[in-house]
Amino acid sequence: MNKRGQALVEFVLILPVFLFLIMAVVDFGMIFNKKNALETASSDIIDLYKNGKTVEEIEHIYNKYTISVAVDGEFDKVIISDFVRLNTPGFNRIFGSPYRVTVERYLYHE
């Protein structure tokens, strides 16, 4: 019995599953990293908005993010979003590529 041939066949059978899992972990890591970056930038964006800057002025400062504000009664809803390109095969069909990462903050409208 050839142990080398058996190990090679088992490796070839497991390799695609292993690569898929590694790529999925990398993609989810990129999504969480983008979410963290949006969360970090949201406090500065909220401060600029509270100090009277318009959305256009804020988008000029943070030009890589999409920023919108919706007034809902006594609250202002600030939406900050950006996109992440997914590399794992099949994820782009499930989640859509590029995947949109969004952070929402509510401000009390005085």
C-alpha positions in Angstrom: 0.0 0.0 0.0 1.3 3.4 -1.0 1.0 5.8 2.0 2.4 8.8 0.0 -0.3 8.4 -2.7 -3.0 8.2 -0.1 -1.8 11.3 1.7 -1.6 13.2 -1.6 -5.2 12.3 -2.5 -6.5 13.3 0.9 -4.6 16.6 0.7 -6.1 17.3 -2.7 -9.6 16.6 -1.4 -9.2 18.8 1.6 -7.3 21.7 0.0 -10.3 23.5 -1.7 -12.3 23.4 1.6 -9.3 24.7 3.5 -8.7 27.5 1.0 -12.4 28.5 1.0 -12.4 28.7 4.8 -9.2 30.8 4.8 -10.6 33.2 2.2 -13.9 33.5 4.1 -12.0 34.4 7.3 -10.1 37.1 5.4 -13.3 38.5 3.9 -15.1 38.7 7.3 -12.0 40.3 8.8 -12.0 42.9 6.1 -15.7 43.6 6.7 -15.1 43.9 10.5 -12.1 46.2 9.9 -14.2 48.5 7.7 -17.0 48.5 10.3 -14.5 49.4 12.9 -13.1 52.3 10.7 -16.7 53.6 10.2 -17.4 53.4 13.9 -14.2 55.3 14.7 -14.9 58.0 12.0 -18.6 58.3 13.2 -17.7 60.2 16.3 -15.8 62.8 14.4 -18.5 63.1 11.8 -21.2 63.5 14.5 -19.1 66.2 16.1 -18.8 68.1 12.8 -22.5 67.7 12.2 -23.4 69.0 15.7 -21.1 72.0 15.1 -23.1 73.1 12.1 -21.2 71.6 9.1 -23.3 70.5 6.2 -23.3 67.0 4.8 -21.5 68.2 1.7 -18.7 69.8 3.8 -18.4 66.6 5.9 -18.2 64.4 2.8 -15.5 66.7 1.4 -13.5 66.1 4.5 -14.3 62.3 4.7 -14.4 61.8 0.9 -14.0 58.0 1.0 -17.3 57.5 2.9 -20.9 58.1 1.9 -22.7 60.2 4.5 -26.4 61.0 4.6 -28.7 62.5 7.2 -32.4 61.8 7.6 -34.5 63.8 10.0 -37.1 61.7 11.8 -39.2 63.8 14.1 -37.0 64.7 17.1 -34.0 62.6 15.9 -31.4 63.0 13.2 -30.3 59.7 11.7 -26.7 59.9 10.4 -25.8 57.1 8.1 -22.2 56.5 7.2 -21.3 53.7 4.7 -18.5 52.4 2.5 -17.9 49.3 0.4 -15.7 46.2 0.8 -14.9 44.0 -2.2 -15.3 40.3 -1.3 -12.8 37.8 -2.7 -14.3 34.4 -1.6 -16.0 32.6 -4.5 -19.7 32.5 -3.9 -19.8 35.2 -1.3 -20.3 37.8 -4.0 -23.5 36.1 -5.0 -24.7 35.7 -1.5 -23.8 39.1 0.0 -23.2 41.1 -3.2 -19.8 42.4 -4.2 -18.9 45.1 -3.3 -20.5 44.5 0.1 -21.9 47.7 1.7 -20.9 48.3 5.3 -23.1 50.8 7.1 -23.1 52.5 10.5 -26.1 54.5 11.8 -26.2 57.0 14.6 -29.2 58.8 16.1 -28.9 62.3 17.4 -31.5 64.1 19.4 -32.7 67.0 17.4 -33.0 70.0 19.7 
